[in-house]
Amino acid sequence: GIYIMLIGIIIVLVGPLGMEIFEIIKRWVCLN
């Protein structure tokens, strides 16, 4: 729960770039 909120805050602060990073993180997690 904490991590999801932190990711949400980062996305709001960073904007589109945050979304790109989030997608990369999701892919990395799926691959590993």
MMTF fields as JSON, N, C-alpha, C and O atoms, coordinates in Angstrom:
{
  "mmtfVersion": "1.0.0",
  "mmtfProducer": "UNKNOWN",
  "numBonds": 127,
  "numAtoms": 128,
  "numGroups": 32,
  "numChains": 1,
  "numModels": 1,
  "chainsPerModel": [1],
  "groupsPerChain": [32],
  "chainIdList": ["A"],
  "bondAtomList": [4, 2, 8, 6, 12, 10, 16, 14, 20, 18, 24, 22, 28, 26, 32, 30, 36, 34, 40, 38, 44, 42, 48, 46, 52, 50, 56, 54, 60, 58, 64, 62, 68, 66, 72, 70, 76, 74, 80, 78, 84, 82, 88, 86, 92, 90, 96, 94, 100, 98, 104, 102, 108, 106, 112, 110, 116, 114, 120, 118, 124, 122],
  "bondOrderList": [1, 1, 1, 1, 1, 1, 1, 1, 1, 1, 1, 1, 1, 1, 1, 1, 1, 1, 1, 1, 1, 1, 1, 1, 1, 1, 1, 1, 1, 1, 1],
  "groupList": [{"groupName": "GLY", "atomNameList": ["N", "CA", "C", "O"], "elementList": ["N", "C", "C", "O"], "formalChargeList": [0, 0, 0, 0], "bondAtomList": [1, 0, 2, 1, 3, 2], "bondOrderList": [1, 1, 2], "singleLetterCode": "G", "chemCompType": "PEPTIDE LINKING"}, {"groupName": "ILE", "atomNameList": ["N", "CA", "C", "O"], "elementList": ["N", "C", "C", "O"], "formalChargeList": [0, 0, 0, 0], "bondAtomList": [1, 0, 2, 1, 3, 2], "bondOrderList": [1, 1, 2], "singleLetterCode": "I", "chemCompType": "L-PEPTIDE LINKING"}, {"groupName": "TYR", "atomNameList": ["N", "CA", "C", "O"], "elementList": ["N", "C", "C", "O"], "formalChargeList": [0, 0, 0, 0], "bondAtomList": [1, 0, 2, 1, 3, 2], "bondOrderList": [1, 1, 2], "singleLetterCode": "Y", "chemCompType": "L-PEPTIDE LINKING"}, {"groupName": "MET", "atomNameList": ["N", "CA", "C", "O"], "elementList": ["N", "C", "C", "O"], "formalChargeList": [0, 0, 0, 0], "bondAtomList": [1, 0, 2, 1, 3, 2], "bondOrderList": [1, 1, 2], "singleLetterCode": "M", "chemCompType": "L-PEPTIDE LINKING"}, {"groupName": "LEU", "atomNameList": ["N", "CA", "C", "O"], "elementList": ["N", "C", "C", "O"], "formalChargeList": [0, 0, 0, 0], "bondAtomList": [1, 0, 2, 1, 3, 2], "bondOrderList": [1, 1, 2], "singleLetterCode": "L", "chemCompType": "L-PEPTIDE LINKING"}, {"groupName": "VAL", "atomNameList": ["N", "CA", "C", "O"], "elementList": ["N", "C", "C", "O"], "formalChargeList": [0, 0, 0, 0], "bondAtomList": [1, 0, 2, 1, 3, 2], "bondOrderList": [1, 1, 2], "singleLetterCode": "V", "chemCompType": "L-PEPTIDE LINKING"}, {"groupName": "PRO", "atomNameList": ["N", "CA", "C", "O"], "elementList": ["N", "C", "C", "O"], "formalChargeList": [0, 0, 0, 0], "bondAtomList": [1, 0, 2, 1, 3, 2], "bondOrderList": [1, 1, 2], "singleLetterCode": "P", "chemCompType": "L-PEPTIDE LINKING"}, {"groupName": "GLU", "atomNameList": ["N", "CA", "C", "O"], "elementList": ["N", "C", "C", "O"], "formalChargeList": [0, 0, 0, 0], "bondAtomList": [1, 0, 2, 1, 3, 2], "bondOrderList": [1, 1, 2], "singleLetterCode": "E", "chemCompType": "L-PEPTIDE LINKING"}, {"groupName": "PHE", "atomNameList": ["N", "CA", "C", "O"], "elementList": ["N", "C", "C", "O"], "formalChargeList": [0, 0, 0, 0], "bondAtomList": [1, 0, 2, 1, 3, 2], "bondOrderList": [1, 1, 2], "singleLetterCode": "F", "chemCompType": "L-PEPTIDE LINKING"}, {"groupName": "LYS", "atomNameList": ["N", "CA", "C", "O"], "elementList": ["N", "C", "C", "O"], "formalChargeList": [0, 0, 0, 0], "bondAtomList": [1, 0, 2, 1, 3, 2], "bondOrderList": [1, 1, 2], "singleLetterCode": "K", "chemCompType": "L-PEPTIDE LINKING"}, {"groupName": "ARG", "atomNameList": ["N", "CA", "C", "O"], "elementList": ["N", "C", "C", "O"], "formalChargeList": [0, 0, 0, 0], "bondAtomList": [1, 0, 2, 1, 3, 2], "bondOrderList": [1, 1, 2], "singleLetterCode": "R", "chemCompType": "L-PEPTIDE LINKING"}, {"groupName": "TRP", "atomNameList": ["N", "CA", "C", "O"], "elementList": ["N", "C", "C", "O"], "formalChargeList": [0, 0, 0, 0], "bondAtomList": [1, 0, 2, 1, 3, 2], "bondOrderList": [1, 1, 2], "singleLetterCode": "W", "chemCompType": "L-PEPTIDE LINKING"}, {"groupName": "CYS", "atomNameList": ["N", "CA", "C", "O"], "elementList": ["N", "C", "C", "O"], "formalChargeList": [0, 0, 0, 0], "bondAtomList": [1, 0, 2, 1, 3, 2], "bondOrderList": [1, 1, 2], "singleLetterCode": "C", "chemCompType": "L-PEPTIDE LINKING"}, {"groupName": "ASN", "atomNameList": ["N", "CA", "C", "O"], "elementList": ["N", "C", "C", "O"], "formalChargeList": [0, 0, 0, 0], "bondAtomList": [1, 0, 2, 1, 3, 2], "bondOrderList": [1, 1, 2], "singleLetterCode": "N", "chemCompType": "L-PEPTIDE LINKING"}],
  "groupTypeList": [0, 1, 2, 1, 3, 4, 1, 0, 1, 1, 1, 5, 4, 5, 0, 6, 4, 0, 3, 7, 1, 8, 7, 1, 1, 9, 10, 11, 5, 12, 4, 13],
  "groupIdList": [1, 2, 3, 4, 5, 6, 7, 8, 9, 10, 11, 12, 13, 14, 15, 16, 17, 18, 19, 20, 21, 22, 23, 24, 25, 26, 27, 28, 29, 30, 31, 32],
  "secStructList": [7, 2, 2, 2, 2, 2, 2, 2, 2, 2, 2, 2, 2, 2, 6, 2, 2, 2, 2, 2, 2, 2, 2, 2, 2, 2, 2, 2, 2, 2, 2, 7],
  "xCoordList": [0.831, 0.0, 0.86, 0.6, 1.886, 2.762, 3.447, 3.499, 3.972, 4.711, 3.809, 4.231, 2.563, 1.621, 1.36, 1.305, 1.198, 0.969, 2.184, 2.047, 3.377, 4.597, 4.719, 5.077, 4.42, 4.471, 3.469, 3.773, 2.28, 1.254, 1.727, 1.531, 2.353, 2.867, 3.949, 3.977, 4.839, 5.913, 5.327, 5.787, 4.309, 3.686, 3.083, 3.217, 2.418, 1.801, 2.865, 2.693, 3.974, 5.016, 5.808, 6.103, 6.149, 7.005, 6.193, 6.674, 4.952, 4.107, 4.392, 4.653, 4.343, 4.525, 5.807, 5.821, 6.881, 8.142, 7.971, 8.521, 7.215, 6.941, 6.195, 6.45, 5.27, 4.531, 5.462, 5.339, 6.39, 7.357, 8.19, 8.394, 8.67, 9.485, 8.662, 9.16, 7.393, 6.525, 6.348, 6.371, 6.172, 6.026, 7.289, 7.219, 8.451, 9.724, 9.86, 10.302, 9.479, 9.572, 8.646, 9.024, 7.42, 6.485, 7.043, 6.93, 7.647, 8.217, 9.357, 9.477, 10.199, 11.34, 10.853, 11.409, 9.796, 9.251, 8.68, 8.848, 8.006, 7.412, 8.495, 8.336, 9.593, 10.661, 11.417, 11.967, 11.445, 12.171, 11.192, 11.612],
  "yCoordList": [-1.205, 0.0, 1.246, 2.184, 1.264, 2.43, 2.688, 3.823, 1.624, 1.801, 2.32, 3.151, 1.834, 2.292, 3.782, 4.511, 4.245, 5.673, 6.479, 7.539, 5.986, 6.703, 6.802, 7.854, 5.699, 5.721, 6.733, 7.47, 6.772, 7.728, 9.156, 9.99, 9.45, 10.797, 11.149, 12.263, 10.201, 10.457, 10.751, 11.662, 9.983, 10.2, 11.599, 12.287, 12.02, 13.348, 14.441, 15.434, 14.245, 15.269, 15.321, 16.398, 14.144, 14.087, 14.203, 14.749, 13.684, 13.78, 12.665, 11.53, 12.983, 11.969, 11.168, 9.962, 11.821, 11.111, 10.059, 8.962, 10.388, 9.435, 8.217, 7.089, 8.455, 7.349, 6.44, 5.217, 7.024, 6.232, 5.37, 4.183, 5.975, 5.239, 4.117, 3.009, 4.414, 3.413, 2.218, 1.074, 2.475, 1.385, 0.545, -0.683, 1.203, 0.485, -0.39, -1.535, 0.152, -0.617, -1.831, -2.927, -1.632, -2.751, -3.846, -5.029, -3.459, -4.452, -5.189, -6.407, -4.461, -5.075, -6.081, -7.172, -5.699, -6.601, -7.853, -8.961, -7.675, -8.827, -9.754, -10.974, -9.189, -10.007, -10.752, -11.825, -10.188, -10.834, -11.48, -12.08],
  "zCoordList": [0.0, 0.0, 0.0, -0.754, 0.844, 0.93, -0.408, -0.882, -1.01, -2.259, -3.368, -4.172, -3.419, -4.445, -4.281, -5.271, -3.045, -2.81, -3.227, -3.837, -2.903, -3.279, -4.792, -5.32, -5.497, -6.957, -7.494, -8.432, -6.906, -7.336, -7.157, -8.041, -6.018, -5.759, -6.772, -7.295, -7.048, -8.01, -9.385, -10.073, -9.793, -11.1, -11.168, -12.18, -10.091, -10.081, -10.166, -10.873, -9.432, -9.411, -10.707, -11.225, -11.224, -12.408, -13.698, -14.691, -13.682, -14.866, -15.862, -15.464, -17.162, -18.208, -18.039, -18.287, -17.621, -17.421, -16.335, -16.436, -15.306, -14.24, -14.77, -14.349, -15.697, -16.292, -17.073, -17.005, -17.809, -18.57, -17.629, -17.881, -16.541, -15.572, -14.943, -14.742, -14.635, -14.024, -14.953, -14.5, -16.257, -17.226, -17.271, -17.328, -17.246, -17.278, -16.034, -16.122, -14.876, -13.633, -13.7, -13.288, -14.226, -14.321, -15.216, -14.895, -16.338, -17.248, -16.567, -16.702, -15.835, -15.154, -14.12, -13.991, -13.377, -12.359, -13.018, -12.508, -14.152, -14.841, -15.373, -15.34, -15.862, -16.424, -15.336, -15.581, -14.139, -13.056, -12.081, -11.091]
}
